[in-house]
Amino acid sequence: MAIVQFNSKILEIIGEAPEVKTFVLACPKDFNFLPGQFIMLSFPEEKLAKAYSIASSPTKRGMIDLTIKIESYTEEELQKHLTPRLNHVRENQELIVKGPYGKFVLDETKQEYVFLAAGTGIAPLMSMIRYMLDKKMNKKITLINSNKTQKHIIYKKELESMKNKINIVQTITRDDEKHNHHPGRIDKELLSRHVNNKQAMFYICGPNEMVRAAKQHLLDLNIPQEHVHIELW
Protein backbone atom coordinates (compact mmCIF):
# COMPACT_ATOMS: atom_id res chain seq x y z
CA MET A 1 0.00 0.00 0.00
CA ALA A 2 1.56 3.28 -1.13
CA ILE A 3 2.25 5.89 1.59
CA VAL A 4 0.87 9.32 0.70
CA GLN A 5 0.59 12.68 2.42
CA PHE A 6 -2.33 15.04 1.99
CA ASN A 7 -3.99 18.10 3.51
CA SER A 8 -7.15 17.19 5.34
CA LYS A 9 -9.84 19.01 7.26
CA ILE A 10 -12.03 18.00 10.16
CA LEU A 11 -15.53 17.18 8.90
CA GLU A 12 -17.05 16.21 12.25
CA ILE A 13 -16.12 15.72 15.90
CA ILE A 14 -18.13 13.10 17.81
CA GLY A 15 -18.07 12.68 21.59
CA GLU A 16 -17.90 8.92 22.12
CA ALA A 17 -17.23 8.51 25.85
CA PRO A 18 -15.51 10.39 28.69
CA GLU A 19 -12.22 11.78 27.30
CA VAL A 20 -12.79 10.02 23.95
CA LYS A 21 -13.68 11.66 20.64
CA THR A 22 -13.95 10.49 17.04
CA PHE A 23 -12.53 12.89 14.47
CA VAL A 24 -13.93 12.42 10.98
CA LEU A 25 -11.29 13.66 8.52
CA ALA A 26 -11.61 14.33 4.82
CA CYS A 27 -9.35 12.29 2.56
CA PRO A 28 -8.99 11.74 -1.20
CA LYS A 29 -11.46 9.21 -2.54
CA ASP A 30 -8.55 7.17 -3.88
CA PHE A 31 -6.83 6.96 -0.47
CA ASN A 32 -6.46 3.25 0.25
CA PHE A 33 -5.61 1.40 3.44
CA LEU A 34 -6.06 -2.04 4.97
CA PRO A 35 -8.30 -2.64 7.99
CA GLY A 36 -6.17 -2.19 11.11
CA GLN A 37 -3.62 0.26 9.70
CA PHE A 38 -2.79 3.72 11.10
CA ILE A 39 -1.83 7.19 9.88
CA MET A 40 0.49 9.92 11.14
CA LEU A 41 -1.32 13.15 12.04
CA SER A 42 0.18 16.62 12.36
CA PHE A 43 -0.73 20.29 12.27
CA PRO A 44 0.22 22.33 9.18
CA GLU A 45 3.82 23.59 9.11
CA GLU A 46 4.73 21.63 12.27
CA LYS A 47 7.10 18.68 12.63
CA LEU A 48 5.34 17.15 15.64
CA ALA A 49 3.31 14.12 14.50
CA LYS A 50 1.58 11.18 16.17
CA ALA A 51 0.25 7.81 15.05
CA TYR A 52 -3.48 7.08 15.26
CA SER A 53 -5.31 3.94 14.16
CA ILE A 54 -8.01 4.29 11.52
CA ALA A 55 -11.34 3.17 12.98
CA SER A 56 -13.43 3.36 9.83
CA SER A 57 -13.71 0.72 7.13
CA PRO A 58 -11.75 1.05 3.87
CA THR A 59 -15.15 0.83 2.17
CA LYS A 60 -15.98 4.30 3.50
CA ARG A 61 -14.55 6.58 0.80
CA GLY A 62 -13.60 10.24 1.08
CA MET A 63 -13.19 10.24 4.85
CA ILE A 64 -11.51 8.38 7.71
CA ASP A 65 -12.41 8.13 11.39
CA LEU A 66 -9.85 8.46 14.19
CA THR A 67 -11.09 7.58 17.68
CA ILE A 68 -8.77 9.11 20.24
CA LYS A 69 -8.52 9.38 24.01
CA ILE A 70 -7.63 12.99 24.79
CA GLU A 71 -4.90 12.89 27.41
CA SER A 72 -4.51 15.68 29.97
CA TYR A 73 -1.29 17.66 30.24
CA THR A 74 -0.18 20.79 32.03
CA GLU A 75 -0.04 24.05 30.08
CA GLU A 76 3.77 23.81 29.99
CA GLU A 77 3.70 20.35 28.40
CA LEU A 78 0.89 21.09 25.98
CA GLN A 79 3.07 22.15 23.05
CA LYS A 80 5.19 18.98 23.37
CA HIS A 81 2.27 16.62 22.77
CA LEU A 82 -0.18 16.49 19.87
CA THR A 83 -3.08 14.55 21.40
CA PRO A 84 -4.21 17.06 24.09
CA ARG A 85 -4.24 19.80 21.45
CA LEU A 86 -6.97 17.87 19.64
CA ASN A 87 -9.28 18.86 22.49
CA HIS A 88 -9.17 22.41 21.12
CA VAL A 89 -9.60 21.83 17.38
CA ARG A 90 -12.81 22.65 15.55
CA GLU A 91 -14.66 21.44 12.48
CA ASN A 92 -13.16 22.61 9.14
CA GLN A 93 -9.74 23.02 10.75
CA GLU A 94 -6.88 21.77 8.57
CA LEU A 95 -4.59 18.88 9.52
CA ILE A 96 -1.92 16.90 7.71
CA VAL A 97 -2.35 13.15 7.21
CA LYS A 98 0.37 10.73 6.10
CA GLY A 99 -0.03 7.00 5.62
CA PRO A 100 -1.13 4.31 5.75
CA TYR A 101 1.29 2.41 7.97
CA GLY A 102 1.29 -0.83 9.93
CA LYS A 103 1.25 -4.60 9.64
CA PHE A 104 -1.56 -5.18 12.16
CA VAL A 105 -4.02 -5.96 9.38
CA LEU A 106 -6.93 -8.29 8.76
CA ASP A 107 -6.23 -11.73 7.32
CA GLU A 108 -9.38 -12.29 5.27
CA THR A 109 -8.72 -16.00 4.65
CA LYS A 110 -10.09 -17.32 7.97
CA GLN A 111 -13.67 -18.20 8.85
CA GLU A 112 -13.68 -17.17 12.52
CA TYR A 113 -12.30 -14.11 14.28
CA VAL A 114 -12.01 -13.10 17.94
CA PHE A 115 -11.22 -9.47 18.75
CA LEU A 116 -10.02 -8.45 22.23
CA ALA A 117 -10.18 -4.71 22.95
CA ALA A 118 -9.69 -2.36 25.88
CA GLY A 119 -10.54 1.34 25.75
CA THR A 120 -9.62 3.04 22.49
CA GLY A 121 -7.85 -0.17 21.47
CA ILE A 122 -11.18 -0.99 19.88
CA ALA A 123 -10.47 1.50 17.05
CA PRO A 124 -8.42 -0.66 14.62
CA LEU A 125 -10.55 -3.69 15.51
CA MET A 126 -13.69 -1.78 14.56
CA SER A 127 -12.09 -1.01 11.21
CA MET A 128 -11.78 -4.77 10.67
CA ILE A 129 -15.28 -5.57 11.93
CA ARG A 130 -16.93 -2.78 9.95
CA TYR A 131 -15.07 -3.89 6.83
CA MET A 132 -16.20 -7.52 7.13
CA LEU A 133 -19.80 -6.46 7.74
CA ASP A 134 -19.73 -3.92 4.88
CA LYS A 135 -18.38 -6.59 2.52
CA LYS A 136 -21.03 -9.04 3.80
CA MET A 137 -18.41 -11.68 4.47
CA ASN A 138 -19.79 -14.88 5.90
CA LYS A 139 -17.55 -14.92 9.00
CA LYS A 140 -18.08 -15.77 12.64
CA ILE A 141 -17.02 -12.73 14.69
CA THR A 142 -16.66 -12.31 18.45
CA LEU A 143 -15.72 -9.02 20.13
CA ILE A 144 -14.65 -9.09 23.77
CA ASN A 145 -14.50 -5.46 24.84
CA SER A 146 -13.22 -4.14 28.20
CA ASN A 147 -13.93 -0.70 29.69
CA LYS A 148 -13.84 1.00 33.09
CA THR A 149 -17.58 1.74 33.30
CA GLN A 150 -20.66 1.52 31.10
CA LYS A 151 -20.22 5.21 30.25
CA HIS A 152 -16.75 4.42 28.85
CA ILE A 153 -18.04 1.98 26.22
CA ILE A 154 -17.02 3.44 22.86
CA TYR A 155 -19.40 3.04 19.87
CA LYS A 156 -22.08 1.89 22.31
CA LYS A 157 -25.09 2.44 20.03
CA GLU A 158 -23.36 0.98 16.98
CA LEU A 159 -22.32 -2.11 18.92
CA GLU A 160 -25.89 -2.54 20.13
CA SER A 161 -27.03 -2.51 16.50
CA MET A 162 -24.47 -5.22 15.64
CA LYS A 163 -25.67 -7.75 18.20
CA ASN A 164 -27.63 -9.75 15.64
CA LYS A 165 -24.56 -9.96 13.38
CA ILE A 166 -21.65 -10.63 15.76
CA ASN A 167 -21.16 -12.00 19.26
CA ILE A 168 -20.32 -9.18 21.72
CA VAL A 169 -19.05 -9.64 25.27
CA GLN A 170 -18.69 -6.46 27.31
CA THR A 171 -16.54 -6.46 30.45
CA ILE A 172 -16.68 -3.65 33.02
CA THR A 173 -13.77 -3.24 35.44
CA ARG A 174 -14.77 -0.46 37.87
CA ASP A 175 -18.49 0.37 37.64
CA ASP A 176 -20.42 0.25 40.93
CA GLU A 177 -23.76 0.66 39.14
CA LYS A 178 -25.80 -2.42 38.27
CA HIS A 179 -25.21 -3.79 34.81
CA ASN A 180 -25.57 -7.02 32.82
CA HIS A 181 -21.98 -7.10 31.61
CA HIS A 182 -19.15 -9.33 32.77
CA PRO A 183 -17.44 -7.80 35.85
CA GLY A 184 -13.66 -7.54 35.73
CA ARG A 185 -10.93 -7.63 33.13
CA ILE A 186 -10.40 -9.95 30.18
CA ASP A 187 -8.94 -12.97 31.97
CA LYS A 188 -8.23 -16.59 31.23
CA GLU A 189 -11.53 -17.79 32.71
CA LEU A 190 -13.56 -15.41 30.53
CA LEU A 191 -11.63 -16.40 27.42
CA SER A 192 -12.03 -20.10 28.13
CA ARG A 193 -15.83 -19.62 28.08
CA HIS A 194 -15.89 -17.76 24.78
CA VAL A 195 -13.01 -19.27 22.81
CA ASN A 196 -14.10 -22.57 21.32
CA ASN A 197 -12.18 -22.70 18.06
CA LYS A 198 -8.41 -22.79 18.47
CA GLN A 199 -8.05 -22.24 14.71
CA ALA A 200 -9.78 -18.86 14.86
CA MET A 201 -7.75 -15.69 14.22
CA PHE A 202 -7.23 -13.47 17.27
CA TYR A 203 -6.54 -9.73 17.27
CA ILE A 204 -5.70 -7.83 20.48
CA CYS A 205 -5.39 -4.07 20.95
CA GLY A 206 -5.36 -1.84 24.03
CA PRO A 207 -2.97 -0.76 26.79
CA ASN A 208 0.31 -2.68 26.63
CA GLU A 209 -0.22 -4.51 29.92
CA MET A 210 -3.66 -5.71 28.81
CA VAL A 211 -2.35 -6.82 25.40
CA ARG A 212 0.52 -8.85 26.86
CA ALA A 213 -1.72 -10.46 29.48
CA ALA A 214 -4.45 -11.37 26.96
CA LYS A 215 -1.91 -12.85 24.58
CA GLN A 216 -0.47 -15.03 27.36
CA HIS A 217 -3.97 -16.18 28.36
CA LEU A 218 -4.60 -17.30 24.78
CA LEU A 219 -1.28 -19.13 24.59
CA ASP A 220 -2.10 -20.83 27.91
CA LEU A 221 -5.35 -21.98 26.28
CA ASN A 222 -3.25 -23.61 23.52
CA ILE A 223 -4.06 -21.08 20.83
CA PRO A 224 -1.27 -21.29 18.21
CA GLN A 225 1.02 -18.26 18.48
CA GLU A 226 0.77 -17.62 14.75
CA HIS A 227 -2.98 -17.06 15.20
CA VAL A 228 -2.51 -14.28 17.78
CA HIS A 229 -1.91 -10.78 16.43
CA ILE A 230 -1.22 -7.84 18.74
CA GLU A 231 -0.88 -4.08 18.46
CA LEU A 232 1.23 -2.39 21.17
CA TRP A 233 0.89 1.38 21.61
C-alpha positions as CSV (number, residue, x, y, z in Angstrom):
1,M,0.0,0.0,0.0
2,A,1.6,3.3,-1.1
3,I,2.3,5.9,1.6
4,V,0.9,9.3,0.7
5,Q,0.6,12.7,2.4
6,F,-2.3,15.0,2.0
7,N,-4.0,18.1,3.5
8,S,-7.1,17.2,5.3
9,K,-9.8,19.0,7.3
10,I,-12.0,18.0,10.2
11,L,-15.5,17.2,8.9
12,E,-17.1,16.2,12.3
13,I,-16.1,15.7,15.9
14,I,-18.1,13.1,17.8
15,G,-18.1,12.7,21.6
16,E,-17.9,8.9,22.1
17,A,-17.2,8.5,25.9
18,P,-15.5,10.4,28.7
19,E,-12.2,11.8,27.3
20,V,-12.8,10.0,23.9
21,K,-13.7,11.7,20.6
22,T,-14.0,10.5,17.0
23,F,-12.5,12.9,14.5
24,V,-13.9,12.4,11.0
25,L,-11.3,13.7,8.5
26,A,-11.6,14.3,4.8
27,C,-9.3,12.3,2.6
28,P,-9.0,11.7,-1.2
29,K,-11.5,9.2,-2.5
30,D,-8.6,7.2,-3.9
31,F,-6.8,7.0,-0.5
32,N,-6.5,3.3,0.2
33,F,-5.6,1.4,3.4
34,L,-6.1,-2.0,5.0
35,P,-8.3,-2.6,8.0
36,G,-6.2,-2.2,11.1
37,Q,-3.6,0.3,9.7
38,F,-2.8,3.7,11.1
39,I,-1.8,7.2,9.9
40,M,0.5,9.9,11.1
41,L,-1.3,13.2,12.0
42,S,0.2,16.6,12.4
43,F,-0.7,20.3,12.3
44,P,0.2,22.3,9.2
45,E,3.8,23.6,9.1
46,E,4.7,21.6,12.3
47,K,7.1,18.7,12.6
48,L,5.3,17.1,15.6
49,A,3.3,14.1,14.5
50,K,1.6,11.2,16.2
51,A,0.2,7.8,15.1
52,Y,-3.5,7.1,15.3
53,S,-5.3,3.9,14.2
54,I,-8.0,4.3,11.5
55,A,-11.3,3.2,13.0
56,S,-13.4,3.4,9.8
57,S,-13.7,0.7,7.1
58,P,-11.8,1.0,3.9
59,T,-15.2,0.8,2.2
60,K,-16.0,4.3,3.5
61,R,-14.6,6.6,0.8
62,G,-13.6,10.2,1.1
63,M,-13.2,10.2,4.8
64,I,-11.5,8.4,7.7
65,D,-12.4,8.1,11.4
66,L,-9.8,8.5,14.2
67,T,-11.1,7.6,17.7
68,I,-8.8,9.1,20.2
69,K,-8.5,9.4,24.0
70,I,-7.6,13.0,24.8
71,E,-4.9,12.9,27.4
72,S,-4.5,15.7,30.0
73,Y,-1.3,17.7,30.2
74,T,-0.2,20.8,32.0
75,E,0.0,24.0,30.1
76,E,3.8,23.8,30.0
77,E,3.7,20.4,28.4
78,L,0.9,21.1,26.0
79,Q,3.1,22.2,23.1
80,K,5.2,19.0,23.4
81,H,2.3,16.6,22.8
82,L,-0.2,16.5,19.9
83,T,-3.1,14.5,21.4
84,P,-4.2,17.1,24.1
85,R,-4.2,19.8,21.4
86,L,-7.0,17.9,19.6
87,N,-9.3,18.9,22.5
88,H,-9.2,22.4,21.1
89,V,-9.6,21.8,17.4
90,R,-12.8,22.7,15.5
91,E,-14.7,21.4,12.5
92,N,-13.2,22.6,9.1
93,Q,-9.7,23.0,10.7
94,E,-6.9,21.8,8.6
95,L,-4.6,18.9,9.5
96,I,-1.9,16.9,7.7
97,V,-2.4,13.1,7.2
98,K,0.4,10.7,6.1
99,G,0.0,7.0,5.6
100,P,-1.1,4.3,5.7
101,Y,1.3,2.4,8.0
102,G,1.3,-0.8,9.9
103,K,1.3,-4.6,9.6
104,F,-1.6,-5.2,12.2
105,V,-4.0,-6.0,9.4
106,L,-6.9,-8.3,8.8
107,D,-6.2,-11.7,7.3
108,E,-9.4,-12.3,5.3
109,T,-8.7,-16.0,4.6
110,K,-10.1,-17.3,8.0
111,Q,-13.7,-18.2,8.8
112,E,-13.7,-17.2,12.5
113,Y,-12.3,-14.1,14.3
114,V,-12.0,-13.1,17.9
115,F,-11.2,-9.5,18.7
116,L,-10.0,-8.4,22.2
117,A,-10.2,-4.7,23.0
118,A,-9.7,-2.4,25.9
119,G,-10.5,1.3,25.8
120,T,-9.6,3.0,22.5
121,G,-7.9,-0.2,21.5
122,I,-11.2,-1.0,19.9
123,A,-10.5,1.5,17.1
124,P,-8.4,-0.7,14.6
125,L,-10.5,-3.7,15.5
126,M,-13.7,-1.8,14.6
127,S,-12.1,-1.0,11.2
128,M,-11.8,-4.8,10.7
129,I,-15.3,-5.6,11.9
130,R,-16.9,-2.8,10.0
131,Y,-15.1,-3.9,6.8
132,M,-16.2,-7.5,7.1
133,L,-19.8,-6.5,7.7
134,D,-19.7,-3.9,4.9
135,K,-18.4,-6.6,2.5
136,K,-21.0,-9.0,3.8
137,M,-18.4,-11.7,4.5
138,N,-19.8,-14.9,5.9
139,K,-17.6,-14.9,9.0
140,K,-18.1,-15.8,12.6
141,I,-17.0,-12.7,14.7
142,T,-16.7,-12.3,18.4
143,L,-15.7,-9.0,20.1
144,I,-14.7,-9.1,23.8
145,N,-14.5,-5.5,24.8
146,S,-13.2,-4.1,28.2
147,N,-13.9,-0.7,29.7
148,K,-13.8,1.0,33.1
149,T,-17.6,1.7,33.3
150,Q,-20.7,1.5,31.1
151,K,-20.2,5.2,30.2
152,H,-16.7,4.4,28.9
153,I,-18.0,2.0,26.2
154,I,-17.0,3.4,22.9
155,Y,-19.4,3.0,19.9
156,K,-22.1,1.9,22.3
157,K,-25.1,2.4,20.0
158,E,-23.4,1.0,17.0
159,L,-22.3,-2.1,18.9
160,E,-25.9,-2.5,20.1
161,S,-27.0,-2.5,16.5
162,M,-24.5,-5.2,15.6
163,K,-25.7,-7.7,18.2
164,N,-27.6,-9.8,15.6
165,K,-24.6,-10.0,13.4
166,I,-21.7,-10.6,15.8
167,N,-21.2,-12.0,19.3
168,I,-20.3,-9.2,21.7
169,V,-19.1,-9.6,25.3
170,Q,-18.7,-6.5,27.3
171,T,-16.5,-6.5,30.5
172,I,-16.7,-3.6,33.0
173,T,-13.8,-3.2,35.4
174,R,-14.8,-0.5,37.9
175,D,-18.5,0.4,37.6
176,D,-20.4,0.3,40.9
177,E,-23.8,0.7,39.1
178,K,-25.8,-2.4,38.3
179,H,-25.2,-3.8,34.8
180,N,-25.6,-7.0,32.8
181,H,-22.0,-7.1,31.6
182,H,-19.1,-9.3,32.8
183,P,-17.4,-7.8,35.8
184,G,-13.7,-7.5,35.7
185,R,-10.9,-7.6,33.1
186,I,-10.4,-10.0,30.2
187,D,-8.9,-13.0,32.0
188,K,-8.2,-16.6,31.2
189,E,-11.5,-17.8,32.7
190,L,-13.6,-15.4,30.5
191,L,-11.6,-16.4,27.4
192,S,-12.0,-20.1,28.1
193,R,-15.8,-19.6,28.1
194,H,-15.9,-17.8,24.8
195,V,-13.0,-19.3,22.8
196,N,-14.1,-22.6,21.3
197,N,-12.2,-22.7,18.1
198,K,-8.4,-22.8,18.5
199,Q,-8.0,-22.2,14.7
200,A,-9.8,-18.9,14.9
201,M,-7.7,-15.7,14.2
202,F,-7.2,-13.5,17.3
203,Y,-6.5,-9.7,17.3
204,I,-5.7,-7.8,20.5
205,C,-5.4,-4.1,21.0
206,G,-5.4,-1.8,24.0
207,P,-3.0,-0.8,26.8
208,N,0.3,-2.7,26.6
209,E,-0.2,-4.5,29.9
210,M,-3.7,-5.7,28.8
211,V,-2.4,-6.8,25.4
212,R,0.5,-8.8,26.9
213,A,-1.7,-10.5,29.5
214,A,-4.5,-11.4,27.0
215,K,-1.9,-12.9,24.6
216,Q,-0.5,-15.0,27.4
217,H,-4.0,-16.2,28.4
218,L,-4.6,-17.3,24.8
219,L,-1.3,-19.1,24.6
220,D,-2.1,-20.8,27.9
221,L,-5.3,-22.0,26.3
222,N,-3.2,-23.6,23.5
223,I,-4.1,-21.1,20.8
224,P,-1.3,-21.3,18.2
225,Q,1.0,-18.3,18.5
226,E,0.8,-17.6,14.7
227,H,-3.0,-17.1,15.2
228,V,-2.5,-14.3,17.8
229,H,-1.9,-10.8,16.4
230,I,-1.2,-7.8,18.7
231,E,-0.9,-4.1,18.5
232,L,1.2,-2.4,21.2
233,W,0.9,1.4,21.6
